[in-house]
Amino acid sequence: MMLLLVTAVLIVLTLAGYAAYLLLQVKKQQREQGEKLAELDAFVLDQKEKRVASIRILAQGVLDDQLSHTEAAVRITALLDVLGQGASARKEHAALYKLTDETLHIPRMADWQALSKADQKRLEKDRLSSEAKYKDFILASAQTLISYQVSGDVK
């Protein structure tokens, strides 16, 4: 009988020790997970800040006449969409999105170089026409965007 009691106590102590070990492992995993989430949050925030800075630089480039309105519109709208601001930005900066939409058919980079001079001239005329149509609105958006802040919590 005593042997049975000692065996039972040993089994209970062993199980309690194992349970304590498992509890410590769970706590360790939770701590590590929290650290990884904090790292991820810091990374996401850094990426968001870089995109916001890019929007500001592009907007200033428009105001300083350093890049075409089309190039700025395409890049800014892509950044706004990546930041999750597309829906509200489409209302606030509608001209940027309209210009982007109107010029998406124009080939870029190597595809542009592959076009004949006549096609390039025709498409350039289309682009300049679209830019002229939205010029004042683009400049107003650029003025707003040089101090751009993301609204809402973007993760």
C-alpha positions in Angstrom: 0.0 0.0 0.0 2.8 2.4 0.9 4.6 1.5 -2.4 1.4 2.4 -4.3 1.1 5.7 -2.5 4.8 6.6 -3.2 4.4 5.6 -6.9 1.2 7.7 -7.1 3.0 10.7 -5.5 5.9 10.3 -7.9 3.6 10.1 -10.9 1.7 13.2 -9.8 5.0 15.1 -9.2 6.3 14.1 -12.6 3.1 15.2 -14.3 3.1 18.5 -12.3 6.8 19.1 -13.3 6.0 18.3 -17.0 2.9 20.6 -16.8 5.2 23.4 -15.4 7.7 22.8 -18.2 5.0 23.0 -20.8 3.6 26.2 -19.2 7.1 27.8 -19.4 7.3 26.8 -23.0 4.0 28.4 -23.8 5.0 31.6 -22.0 8.3 31.6 -24.0 6.5 31.1 -27.3 4.0 33.9 -26.4 6.9 36.3 -25.6 8.7 35.4 -28.8 5.5 35.8 -30.8 5.0 39.2 -29.2 8.5 40.3 -30.1 8.0 39.1 -33.7 4.7 41.0 -33.9 6.5 44.1 -32.6 9.2 43.7 -35.2 6.6 43.3 -37.9 4.7 46.4 -36.7 7.9 48.4 -36.8 8.6 47.1 -40.3 5.1 48.0 -41.5 5.4 51.4 -40.0 8.8 52.0 -41.6 7.4 50.9 -45.0 4.4 53.2 -44.6 6.6 56.1 -43.7 8.7 55.5 -46.7 5.7 55.5 -49.0 4.4 58.6 -47.4 7.8 60.3 -47.9 7.7 59.2 -51.6 4.3 60.7 -52.1 5.6 64.0 -50.6 8.7 64.0 -52.8 6.6 63.2 -55.9 4.2 66.0 -55.1 7.0 68.4 -54.6 8.5 67.3 -57.9 5.2 68.2 -59.6 5.2 71.7 -58.0 8.9 72.1 -59.0 8.1 70.9 -62.6 10.7 68.1 -62.2 8.5 65.3 -63.6 5.5 65.0 -65.7 2.0 65.2 -64.2 1.3 61.7 -65.7 4.4 60.1 -64.1 3.6 61.7 -60.8 -0.1 60.6 -61.0 0.8 57.0 -61.8 3.3 56.8 -59.0 1.2 58.7 -56.4 -2.0 56.7 -57.1 -0.1 53.4 -56.8 1.4 54.5 -53.5 -2.0 55.7 -52.2 -3.5 52.3 -53.2 -0.7 50.4 -51.5 -1.2 52.4 -48.3 -4.9 51.4 -48.4 -6.0 54.9 -49.1 -7.4 54.3 -52.6 -11.1 54.8 -51.8 -10.8 58.0 -50.0 -7.9 59.2 -52.2 -10.0 58.6 -55.3 -12.4 61.3 -54.0 -9.9 63.7 -52.6 -7.4 63.4 -55.5 -9.8 62.4 -58.3 -7.7 64.2 -61.0 -4.7 62.1 -60.2 -6.7 58.9 -60.7 -8.4 60.2 -63.8 -5.1 61.2 -65.4 -3.7 57.8 -64.5 -6.7 56.0 -65.9 -6.6 58.0 -69.1 -2.9 57.4 -69.7 -2.7 53.7 -68.8 -2.8 52.7 -72.4 0.5 54.5 -73.1 3.4 52.0 -73.2 6.3 52.6 -70.9 10.0 52.0 -71.0 11.1 49.4 -73.6 7.5 49.2 -75.0 7.7 52.9 -75.6 11.0 52.6 -77.3 9.6 49.9 -79.6 6.9 52.3 -80.9 7.3 54.1 -84.2 8.1 57.9 -84.0 4.6 58.6 -85.3 3.0 56.5 -82.6 5.1 58.1 -79.9 4.2 61.5 -81.2 0.5 60.7 -81.2 0.6 59.2 -77.7 2.6 62.1 -76.4 -0.1 64.4 -77.8 -2.8 62.4 -76.0 -0.8 62.5 -72.7 -0.2 66.3 -72.9 -3.9 66.8 -73.7 -4.9 64.8 -70.6 -2.4 66.6 -68.5 -3.7 70.0 -69.7 -7.3 69.0 -68.9 -6.4 68.2 -65.2 -3.4 70.6 -64.7 -5.0 72.9 -62.1 -6.5 70.0 -60.2 -3.2 68.1 -60.3 -1.3 71.1 -58.9 -3.9 71.5 -56.2 -3.5 67.8 -55.2 0.3 68.2 -55.3 0.1 71.1 -52.9 -2.1 69.1 -50.5 0.2 66.0 -50.8 3.5 67.8 -49.9 2.3 67.5 -46.3 0.5 64.2 -46.7 -0.4 62.1 -43.7 -2.1 58.7 -43.8 -5.6 58.8 -42.3 -6.6 55.8 -40.2 -4.5 53.0 -38.9 -2.9 51.2 -41.9 -1.4 47.8 -41.2 
